[in-house]
Amino acid sequence: MRSEWWNEFFNQSYERLRVSFTMIICLQMISIIAQSIIFSVQLALSPANIEQILIALLAKTCLHLIKSTSIVSKKVGLYFTIEAINISLKVCSNNHRAYFLVNLSESTAITMYFQTSIFQNAWPNILIAVKHLALWYGHDLKIISSNELITVSEMAIFTLALVFCFETQKRNCIHKLNCSKLLQQEALHQFSEIFRVFPDGLIIFNTNFETKFQNETSVKILGDNKENLHLILSEIKIKDSGNLISDLIKEQLFNKEFISNEGFRNDNIKLLGTTEIHNFVYQWTIKHVRWEHEDCCMAILKDVTNIFALERSAAENKGKAAVMRSVSHELRTPVNGITLMVDKLLTKIPERYHKKLSHIKICANLLKFQISDIIDYTKLTSGNFIINSSKCQIKKHLQECLDYIKVQALYKGVEILSKIDELIPDECIIDGYRLQKAVMNLLNNAIKYTSKGTIELCAIHTGKGIHVSVKDTGIGIPEPRLGQIFEMLNGDSKSGLCGLGLYVTKTILKNMGSTIKVASTFGKGSIFSFDLDIFEPLREETEESDIPDENLSLNDIPNLNYRTLISRPAQILIVDDNDFNRMSLASILKSEGIAFLEAINGEDAIKAVLKCDKMGIYLKCIIMDCNMPVTDGWEASRRIKNKYTQGIIKNFPAIIGYTAYSSKDDIQKCYDSGMISYMLKPTARDDFLLIISKYI
């Protein structure tokens, strides 16, 4: 057995001896008290009792004095303390023969158990046993024989029994200690192996920055310079604060405020921050540990370079998405104005100009689809993309797609063919706008790469859905590129949006539960196709409620004849910071004989509402743009609603959001601010009149 293991066994024996003498003193005190009660105080305080309790007290005092000394001093002190106890017990036996047998038993037990626990080697213990037997035969045997207290054989049996019991107990203790130490060593070896190959850097050092353990990862990071660890840590700085790692460890872990006589008071894991070492970013974490009977610091270095790169990439993508969202919003505003003005002109100018205006409207609608692709891409990257299924006329949507590309096809000399199955229901539950966008992207792709021949749009009713295909006789796609055409921004074109349409189309169809397929022969043409499940709406009569439903889309609103509103007194407030948008909406309302007011921002809108309410003019509806300077539409709606709740105004007009933002969060903001509905820019003239007719 190793010497340090024996020292631990000795310490255990030493503590047992201290406890034994404490118990002896307590028992002697109880015996004296009992004798004084049962017999007499004089008998209880007899010289023999006093001598025995004094011997026990002196032994206890000596053991307490040498408790905190070194292991060698403790062993020497214990040896001479036991010798003094033996001598004292023998002297007491000579003076008081009645206690001889008890004292002899105590002396034998103490010597054979505790004194032989001092030395690890067998020879010192043999000498101690020989010495004790010599004293026993030379001194104790004469007293035993003269007083006939006990026979020699009985005393020998008693001694052998003590030796056997003590030796058995000692061997059991040593065996258990040996097993526990072996298990500790095995566990330490296993943990060391685990720590050695641990993916994070791990280093353990004491309060003097002396390295106790260092795994392979930390060696790669900090080097294998154990003697100069403090110097190395003194050169590493936290990225954000510039504080030195060594100073932070001293301040947060090795500071005297955190250390007591029993060790560290604070065992919490502490995060120091991140540092950059050899172009890698590491996160530093420290914790107090006990290592080799010392208070130490365990520092963990976690490589967060990839995490930082992902966070930076996510931030960049978020910034790009915000820019694209803002740009698409600004693009929708003029497109909205163009669409509304063309619709107005078509009702005013001679018929010979209708064809050119129709071309302008087609270009505006094509631009609207391109802008929608950008918006949908922004939603896809931010996780806000949703499918809005409602009643729609699929055949009408598909025919509009063909009308949009007819001008380009006619100019290029490409024939447009249409095969739309009459078995397709007139009305279906599906996201019609997204379906139209997917088909438009496929048709635009076909017209782009087809210079002669035909482009065919085919829609067939399959029983439970529709099968849509776009076939062209263009240049075709090489087989190696078939797997790349749906990737983002892929292609030979120098256009920055190359590949966006097909990528968005693929994602839209995936969210609608479909998969786009492509078959192509290079030099002969391509076929893009997909299948969609459709559902016919239930034919049930429902009572029309006067309370508007926030979830209604334009297609859900009953087909009212808005022209009957001319004779009804109604007031509308148009709030938009874009002069062109206000002018376009005003022109539509004027043509229908609907009175209105205008405001250029949310603050002016609030003032207009307050002024009208004070004059007794009850506004029926507010068309509220959302993104405006000074006060935006959301805040203005919230404040108007609060004024109505507080009783400042008597009438609360129906506020309809008029915005180019179409994300789920932006639409929810409309409802949260007090708006009861919303319209997305650009909005066609008929759709605009249809939705406001619900509220005026």
N, C-alpha and C positions, 0 to 999 in steps of 0.2 A: 504494500500500500504506500502511496506517495506521502511524503512528510506533511504536506499541507492538509491532506485528508486526515491524517492522524491528529494533527493540531486541532482540527474541527471536532474530532471525537473527544479529545482532551477537554476542549471548551465545554462540550456537552456534559462530560463527567464532572467538571468543575462546578457548573451551574447546579447539577444534581446534588453535589456535596453542600453547597450553600443552602439549597432548599431543605436538605436533610437536617442541617443544624438549626434552621429556623423552626422546623417541625419539632425537633428535640426540645428546644427552648419552650415552645408553646405547651408541649406535653408535660414538661417538668413544672411549669407554672400552674397548669391545671391540677397536677398531682399534689402540689403544695397547698393549693386552695382547698382541694377535696380533703386532704389530711387535716387541715386546720378546722374544717367544718365537722368532720366525722369524729376525729380524735381530739387533738389539741394543737394550739399554735406552736407550742414548744416542740412537739414531735414533728410538726411540719417544717419548722425551721431548724432542723437538726443539722450539725456540721456536715454530714455526708451529703444531704440535699443541697446545702449552700455551695459546697465544693463542686458538685456536679453541674449546677447551673452556671457557676462562674467559669468552669472549663468550657462549657458550650458557648457562653457569651464571648470569652476571649477568642475562641476558634472562629466564631462568626465575625468578630471584629477584624481579625487577621485576614480572613478571606475577602472581606469587603475592601480592605486597604490595598490588596494586591490585584483587585478586579480589573483596574484600568491600566495595568502595567503591560510590558511586552510579554510575549509568550514564554520566553526563557525565564524572565523574572517570576512570572506566575508559576511556572513549574517548580523552580527552586523554592519559592515561598510556600507552595502547597506541600512539598516534601517535608520541610522543617516544621510546618504547622502540624502535620500528622504525627511527626516524631514527638513534638511537644505534647500533643494530646495523649499519645501512648504513655509517655513518662508520667504525665499528670494522672492518668487513670491508674497506673501501677502504684504510684504513691498513695493515691486515695484508697486503693485496695489494701495496702499494708495497714493503713490507719483504721479502715472500716471493713473487717473481714466479711461482714454480712452482704456487702455489695460487690464482693470479689468476682462472682460468676457473671454478674451483669457487666461489670467493667471489662472483664476478660473478653466477653462476647463482642462488646463494642469495639475494643481495640483490634481484635482479630478481623472483624468485618471492615473497619475503616482501612486497615493496612492492606488486606487482601484485595479489596475492590478499588479504592481510590488511589493508593500509593502505586499500585502496579499499572494504573492508567496513565502515569506520567511519561513513561519511557516506551518507545516503539519497539526497540530491540528486546530479545528474550533474556540476555545475560543480566542486565540490571534488575529485571523482575525476579530472576532466580536468586540473585544475591539478597533482594529484599525478603523473599520467602525464607531463605536460609537464616537470615538475621532474626526474623521473627520467630522461627522455630527454636533457634538457640536460646533466645530470651525466654521462650515458653518453657523449654526443658530446664533451663538454668534457674528460673525464678518462679514461674507460675506452677510448675509441676509439684514443687515442694509444698506449696500452700494447699494445692488440691489434695495431695496425699495426706497431709497432717490434719486437715479439716474434714476429709472424706465427703467433700461436696459433690464430687463427680468422679467417676473412674477415668483412667487414662484412655481406655478404649472409647468411652463415650465422648470425651473431649476430642479424640482423633477423628471420630465419625462426624462430629459437629463441624470440625475444621474442614474436613474433606468435602462435606456437603456445601459449606460456604464457598469453597474454592470452585466446586463444580457449578454451582448456581451462578456465581459471579462471572466465571469464565464463559459459560454458555450465553449469559446475557451480553457480555462484552463482544463475543463473536457475532451474535445476532445483530447487535448495533453496528459493528464494523461492516458486516455483510450488507446490511441495508444502506449504510452510508456509501459503501463501495458501489453498490448497484445504482444508487441515485446519482453519484458522481459520474459513473459511466454513461448513464442516460443523459445527464446534462452535457457531457462532452459530445455525445452523439448528436444531441439536438443542436448544440452550438456548431458542430461541424456541418450539419444539414443546413442550418440557417446561414452559415458563412458561405456555403456553396450557392444557396439561393441568392443571397445578397451579391455574391461575386458576379453572377450572370444577370443581375437585375438590370432591366433596360434603362432605368433612371440612374443617374449618378448618385452614389451614396458614400458619405465620408463621416467618420466618427472621430472626434477629437476632444481632449479635455480642456480645462479652463486655461491652460498654458498653450493651447493650440498645438499640442503634441498629438500626432495622428495615431489612433488606435486601430482603425480599420478603414480600408479604402477598396471599393470594388473596381472592376475593370473599366466600367463606363466613366467613373470619376477620374481614373488615371488618364483616359483619353482626353478628358475635358481639361483637367487641371495639371496633368503631368504627375510623375512619380517622384515628387520632391517633398518628402515628408518632413524634412527638417525646416523647410522654409514655408510652411503652410500659412503662417500668419502674414508673411510678406506677400504671398500670392493673393490672399484674400484682401489685403490692403490695397491692391491695384485694381480690384473689380468693383465697378460702380453700378448702382441701380439706374435703369434707363430713364425713368421719369424724374426722380428726385436728385440723382447724382450722389447719393450717400454711399459710403464704402460698406461692403459686406462685413468686414471685420468690425467696424464701428457698430453696425446694427446688431451683430451677434453679442458684442459686449454689453450693449445698452439693453437689449430685450431679453437676454438669457443669462449672461454672466454678471449682470449687475448685482451688487450686494443686496439691493432691495428684494431680489427674487430668491435669495439664498438664505437658508437658516442653518442651524446646527445639524439638523437632520437631513439636509439636502435641499433640493429645489422645491419651492412652494408652488410654482406655476408649471403645470405639466401640459398646458394647451399647445396645440400645433400653431406655429406662427408663420405667416406668409410674409416674406421680406419684399418680394417684387421680382422683376425680370431683369436679366443682364444679357449683354451680347458678348459672346466669347468665340473667336475664330469664325465670325459671320453666322453663328448660330445663336438663337435666343433661348435662354434657359430661365425657368421659374424656380426661385429658391424658397425652400420650406425648411424650418428648423424645429427641433423638439428636444427636450431634455430626456436623456436615457442614463441608466446605470450600466457602466461597462467596466469589467475587471475591478469592481469595488470602488469606482470613481464616478463622480458626477461629470457627465460628458454631454456634448452637443452632437446630435445627429442631423446633418445637413443633407437634404435631398435636392438634386438638380434635375428637373424635368425638362426635356427638350420640347418646347412649344413653338418651334419654328414653323411647322406646318399649320398649326392652329392660327398663328399670327398671319400667315399667308392667306388662309381661308377667310379670316375676319377682314383682312384688307381687301380681298377679292369681293367678299360680300358687300363691303362698304362701297367699293367702286361700282358694283352692279346696281346697288341701291341708288347711287348717284346717277348712273346712266338711266335707270328706270324713271327717276324723278325728272331728268332732262327730257326724256322721250314723252313723258306724261304732260309736261308743260308745253313742249313743242306741238304735240298733237292737239292740245287744247287751243293753242293759238291758231292752228291751221283750221280747226273746225269752225271757228268764228267767221272768217270770210266765206268759207264754203256755205255756211248756213245763210249768209246774206245773199250770196249769188243764187242759191236755190229759191229763196223766197222771192227775190226780185224777178227771176225768170218766170216763176209761176204767176206773178202779178202781170208781167208783160204779155204772157200768152193770152190773157183775157182782155187785153186792151188794144194790141197792135193788129194790123191786117194779117190775114191768113198766109199771105205769100212769104212772111218773115218767120212763120212758125217752125219751118224746117231748120233754119239756122239756130233759132232759140232752143229747139230740141237738141241740136248737137251740143250747144253750150250746157244744157241740163245734163246730157249724158256724160260729158267731160267732168262736170261737177260731181255726179254720182260715182264715176270711176275714181275720182280723187277721194271721195268719201270712203270708198272701199279700201284704198291704200292707207288712208289715215286710220281706219278701223283696224287694219293689220298691225300697225304700230301700237295702237292702244291694246289690242289683244295680246301682243307680244309682251307688253309691259305688265299686263295682268298675269300672264303665264309665269313670268320670272318672279313676280311678287307673291304668287299663290292666291290671287284674288279672282281667278277666272271661274266663271259660273255659267251654266247653260240655263237660259230663260225659256222654258217651253210654254207655249200658249197656242190658241187657235190661229191657224194661218192657212192661206190658200197656196199650196205647193205649186200647182200648175201655173198660177199667176206669177209666183216668184221666179220659176224657171224660165218662163217666157220673157220676163223683164231682163234676165241675164242675157238672153239672146239679143234683145233689142239694144242693150248697152254696147255690144261688140259689132253690131251690123255695120255701123259707119266705117270702122277700121277694116272690116272684112271686105266691104265694097270697094274701098280705096285700094286694097292690095289685090283685089280680084279673086278672093277666096270665097267659095260658096258655103253658106251656113245651112245646115240641115237640122231638122228638129223632129224627134220621135218621142212625143210625150203621151204616155198611155192614158186613154180616156177612162180607164177603170180606176185610176187614182182618185180618191175621194176629193170632193170640192174643198172640204175643211178637215184639217188634221191637227193633232196636238203635237207640236214640234217647235224647236227654235228656228223659225223661218228665216230670220235675218242671218243667222250663222250658216244655215244651209245655203242661202243665196251667196254668201261670201265665199264659202268653199267652192261652189260651182264657178263663181266669177274668177277666182284665182286660177282654176284649171283652164277656163276659157281664155283668160289673158295669157297664160303660159302657151296655150295652143296657137293663138293668133300671133304671138311673138316669134315662134319658130316655124311657122307655116307661111310660105310665100306663094304657093299655088296648090290647087286641089280643093279639098273640103275639110270642114270642121263640123262634127256631128255631136249634138247633145241628145242623149237617149235616156228616158226615164220609164221604167217598166214596173208595174204593180206585181209583186211576187206573192200576194196573198196575205202576208203579215207585215209587209213593208214595201220599200221601193228599192230598185237597183238603178243607180245613176252612173252613167259613163260619158266620158268626153273623148272622142276619137278624132285624130287629125292625120293629115298626110304630109307632115312636116319632115324635118331632117332626122328625126328619131334620136335615140339616146344610145351611146355605146354601152355594151353590157357591163364593163368595169365601173361605169358611173351610175348604174341603176341604184346601187345602195347608198349613193352620196347625195342624190338630188333633193332629198328631204332634210338634209342637214342645214343648220343655220348659216346664212351668208356664204353659200357655196356656189361656185360657177365660174365661168370664164369672163362673164360680163364685168365691166368696170363699175357698174352701178352699185351703190352702197347698199341697196335693198335686195340685191340678187339673192334668191333663195328664201327670202322672208315669207313670200306668199305660200309656197309649198310647205314650208315648215309650219306656218300657222294653220294651213288647211289640214295637215296631218294631225296636229294637236287638237284642233276643233273636233274633227271626226272621232278621235280617240275619246274625247270627253263626252261625245254623243253616243258612245258604245259601238263605234264602227272602226274599220281599218281600211285605209286607202291602198289600192293595188295598182301596179303599173306593169304593162307589157309593151315592149318596144322593139322595133327592128331598125337598126341603124340605116338611114337613107330612105326609109319607107313610111315612118310615122310611129305614133304612140297611142296607147289607150290607157286612160286613168279611170278607175271605177271604184265604187264603194256601195255598201248596202246599209239601209237604215230602217229600223222598226218605226212604224207610225201608228198612231191611235186616233180613232175618230171620236169627236166630242159627244157626250151624252145629250140626247135630244129631250131635254126636260124643260118645262116652263118654270121660270123662277120669277119671283116678285122683285121688282126693281126697287131698291132702297134709295132714299134720299141722302143717306150718309155715304160719302165716297170711300171706296176701298183702296187703301194705300198700296196694295199688291197688284192692282189692275194695270195692265199694259194698254197701249192704244187700241190694240185689237180686241180687248175685252169690253171696251166701252160700247154701249148700245149705239146703233147707227142712227143718231138723232139728226134731224134736219136743222142744222145750225142757223140757216137763213131766217128761221122763224124768230130768232132773237132780236131782229132789227127793231121790232116794235116794242120790245121790253126795255124799260129804263135800266141800264147797267153801267157800272163804272169799273174800269180796269186801270191799274197802275203798272206801267212798264218800267222795270229797274234794270239798267244795263249800262256799263261804262263805255261800251262800244257804240259810237254814234251810228254806224252802219246797221247794227242789229236793231237799235231802237227805231231807226227810220224804216227798216223792212217790216217790223211788226206793226208799226203805226200805220203803214200803207195798207196792210191787210185789214186791220181793224176799221180804218176809214172806209174801205171799200164795202164793208159789211154794215156800216152805220153804227158802230159801237163806240161810245165815248170813252176816252182814256186820258190818263195823265202820264208824265214821264219824270224819272229821277235818274241821276247819273251814278249814284252809289248808295250803299246801305244807309248812311247817315241822312242823306236827303230823303230817302224813302220813309224813314221814321218820322221826319218832320212833316212830310206830306200826309201821312196817315193821321198824325196828331191834328194837323190843320183841318183836314177833311172831316174828322170826327167832331171837332169843335164847331164847324160850320153846318153840321148835320148832313153832310154828304157821306153816305155809307158805301165805301168801296166794296165791291163784290169779290174781286179777284186781284191778286198781285202776281205778275210774272217776274220772278226774282232770279236774276243772274247770281251765281254763287261766288265766283272769283272776281272781286272788285277792290279797288283801292279804298282808303279811309276806313270803311266798315264793309266787310264782305256780306254776302247774302245770308249765310248761316247765322252770323251774329245778329244781323238786322232782324231776321225772322224770330230769333230767340227773344230779343228785346221787345218786339211788337207783341208777342204772345204774353210776356211778363206784364206789359202795360195793360193788356186786356184782363189778365188774372187779377191784377191789383186794382182794377176798376177805373184806371185813368182814361181808357177809351171804352165806349159802349159797344162798338162793333168790331168783330175780329174777322177780317177778310180771309178768304181761302188763298193761301200762299202756295204757288206752284213753282218748284225749282226749275230753272232754265239753265242747264249747264252742259259743258262738253266733257266733264268728268263722269265716267261710267263705272267706276269700280264699286264693289260691294260696300266698302267703307264710306265712300263719298255719298252714295245713295242713302246709306243709313244715317249719315250726318244730316241729310235733308229732313228725314222724318224726326230725328232727335231734336232738331232746332225748331220744329213746329210746322214745317211744311206738310201739306196733306197729299202732294203728288209731285211728279217731276217730269220734265221733258228733256230729251237729249238732243244736243245740237249735232248736225243740222236737222231741223224738223220741217217737213213738207207743209205747205199751206193748209191743205185739207186736214192733215193730222193736228195741226195747231188749233184750227177752229173747232175740230171735233172734241179735243180735250177741254178747252175752256168753256165749251157749251154745257159742260157738266156742272159748272159752278156759278154761272151768271144767269 
